[in-house]
Amino acid sequence: MDRFVFLTVDGLSRGAVYAAFALALVLIWRAARVVNFAQGAMAVAAAYVAYTVSTTTGSYWLGFVVAIVAGLLLGALVDRVVMRHVDHASPLNPVIVALGLVLLIQAVLGMVYGNEFRPAEAPFSRSALTVGGVAVLSPYDLFVFATIGVVVSGLAWLFARTPVGLRMRAAAFAPEVSRLLGVNVGGMLTLGWALASGVGALAAMLVMPTELGLHPHAMDLVFVSAFTAAVVGGLDSPPGAVVGGLVVGLLLSYVSGYAGSDLTPLAVLVLLLAVLLVRPGGLFAPVAARRV
């Protein structure tokens, strides 16, 4: 029972990071109808900027803030310089361009920083606190939960309660009508890319200390898990991305704890395949009305 409780808490902590990264994918999909396969590489690039700032200044928190700012700027740059000029007549075009971006970013990071793993320090202790003799959350886990909670709440407030969020939603679902009503559709699209990239950078900063460290390919497996989480919840559903992230985190924790870590990639792919076969739109996708 103690092991089950520990694995559950560990899975929820890991799933919270997957939820944030899945939310970044959902933001891009809702804004541009594109699955940004370069999201992981862009997040790693922002994390390397944070690493440079932290090692230079000795301040983790300055690097943390700079990583988010770098993510915001990189997302806006990718939209303006690259994705804005891609022909969207075929849905494969932006996918191919995004995969090319992955190769480019990882190659540049490897040339500049090398391909060895660099340590990623956590700002708080990762030693689990015990309650009733059972190891549960660590101070770092509490920090992760609090940070993800603030991000999710902030994005929900932005999209549901502010004029900017309303314009972003309108630009995503009815761009031509939005232009007629005076909405800067291009600006809203760039804002969506920036927000998604910033959230991705935040997720990278949170997950790095729990993995092997900083590396040009450090987010590859995290991206697969987060993409699975987004598909499980539904690419059009931000709440679904959060729930999907928690589900994937729990699945990976249970499989790793009871069957071995070698089976965790297979478990993620089985879950992804099962959802695509049973409910391709995701568990939280709206049900389409039947047409006669």
FENDA-V449863 format. One record per run of one state. SS is the DSSP state (@ for helix, = for strand, . for the rest). FROM is the first residue (numbers start at 0). TO is the last residue. Records with the same first field share a line. If there is no record, write none. Layout:
BEGIN
SS=FROM-TO, FROM-TO
END
This chain:
BEGIN
.=0-0, 32-37, 57-58, 85-89, 113-116, 118-126, 131-132, 161-161, 173-173, 180-183, 208-212, 214-218, 233-236, 258-259, 278-291
@=1-31, 38-56, 59-84, 90-112, 138-160, 162-172, 174-179, 184-207, 219-232, 237-257, 260-277
==117-117, 127-130, 133-137, 213-213
END
